[in-house]
């Protein structure tokens, strides 16, 4: 067997990307639930719609949270001049972003894509500096693929290789 087998390498990369997609989908669901509960507590008009948009925007790293915030802000501003509720909404946004970026996303990446927590926090920052826009977007799937190739072969593969010798 050659050191680079195209079929097994593409299978490994594909599996890693599917695992990454699962992690991002679970993250989006968690973010949508956080938005739903928070917006409901703040009595924001159309809160289920804004929560759904917030969950969908979790698929867009860094910019998605800001885009998700625009609807509830405009909804509060158009419903009346309630600046206290707007302040609470901005606090809710900060809490959701913190919980998502520091707790949920690294935990899901570690569980589904086997990416260490430190790498899932540090890589978007470093790649965002090196390749300003695209680095942030590409960091999570790249990490999933890189760590899929770094994984040691499992015990069943080792036994099968040993039996062939």
N, C-alpha and C positions, 0 to 999 in steps of 0.2 A: 504494500500500500504506500502510495506517495505521501510526502509530508503535507501536501495540499490537495485534499480531495474536494472537488467542487461540490459534489452532491451533499456530503456531510457538512461542509462549511455553510452551504446555503440553507440547509436544514437547521443548523445551529443558529444562524442569524435570523431566520424566519421565526423560529420558536422564541428567540429573545424578543423580537419585535411584537409578537403576539402577547407575550407576558407583559411587556411594557404597555401595550394597549389595554390589557386588563387592568393594570395598575392605574392608568389614567382614567379609565371608565369608572372604577370604584372611587377614585379621588373626586371625580365630577359629581357622582351621586352624593358623597359626603358633603361636598361644598353646597350642592343644591339644598340638602336638608338643613345645613346651618343657615343658609339664606332664608329658607322657608320659615324656620322657627323664629329667627331674629326679626324678619320683616313682619311676621304675624304679631309678635310681641309689641312692635312699634306702631302697629295699625297703619301700615303703608298701603295705600290703595293699589289694587292689582298685585298683591304680594305673591300669589302663586306663579304668575307670569314672570315676575322679576326673579324669583327663585329658580325657575326653569332656565331663564337666560343666564343667571349666575352659574348654574351647573354646567351649561354648555360652554360658557366662557372659560371654564377651568381647563378646557383643552388648549387654550391659547396661553402659553406661559407669560407671566409678568404683565402683559397688557390686558389680558382677559378680565382680571379683577377690576381694573379701572373702567372697562367697558360695561361690566356688570353693575357697577355703581351708578352709572349715568341715569338709568331708568328710575330707580327708587328716589334719587335726588330730585329729578324733575317732577316725579309724582308728588313728593312732599311739597315742593315749592309751588306747584300748581294747585294743590289742595288747600293752601292757606299759608300764611306767614308764620309758620311754627318752627322757629330757629332752634328751639330746644330739641325737638324731634330730629331735626337735621344733624345736630351735634351727636345725638345718640346713634344715628345712622352711620356717621363717619367713624364713630367708635366701634360699631358693629363690623364695619368694613375692615378696620385695623385688626380686630380680633380674628375674623375669618381668614384674612390673609396670613396672619401669624400662625394660626393653628394649621392651616393648609400647608404652608411652605416649610414650617419647622417640624411639625408632628405627622400630619397625615401623609403627605407625599413621600418623605423619606422612609416612613414605616412601610408603606405599600410597595415602594421600589425595592426595599430589602426583602419583603416577603414574596413578592411575585417575580421580580426580575433578578433577585439575589445581588442587588447593588448595595454596598455599604452606605450607611447613613451619611458619613462624612463626605463620601464621594458625590452623593446626590445633592448635597448642600453646596459643596465647593465647586464642582464642575460647571454649573451654569454661570457662576460668578467669573471664573477664570476664562471660560470660552466667551462670555459676554464682553470681556475686556479684549481678548485676542481677535474675535470676529464679532464686532458689536451687536448686530441684530440677529444674525443667523446662528451665532454661537449659543445664545440663550435658547433658541427654538430647538436646536439639534442636540443639545447636551443630554437630555434624558434618554432618547432612543439610542444615541451613541454609547452611553454608559451601559445600557442593557445589553447591547451587542458585544461590547468589549468584555464585560464581566461574564458573558456566556462563553466566550472563547477562553477565558482564564480559568473556568471551572475545571477541576480535575476530573478525569473520566470516572464514571461511577463504578462500583464494585463489580457489577455484572459484566461490564465491558472488560475490566481487568481480568476476570476469571476466563472469559471467552478467549482473550488474547493469549493467556497463559496456557490454555488447553490446546491451542493451535500450534504452539511451539513444540 
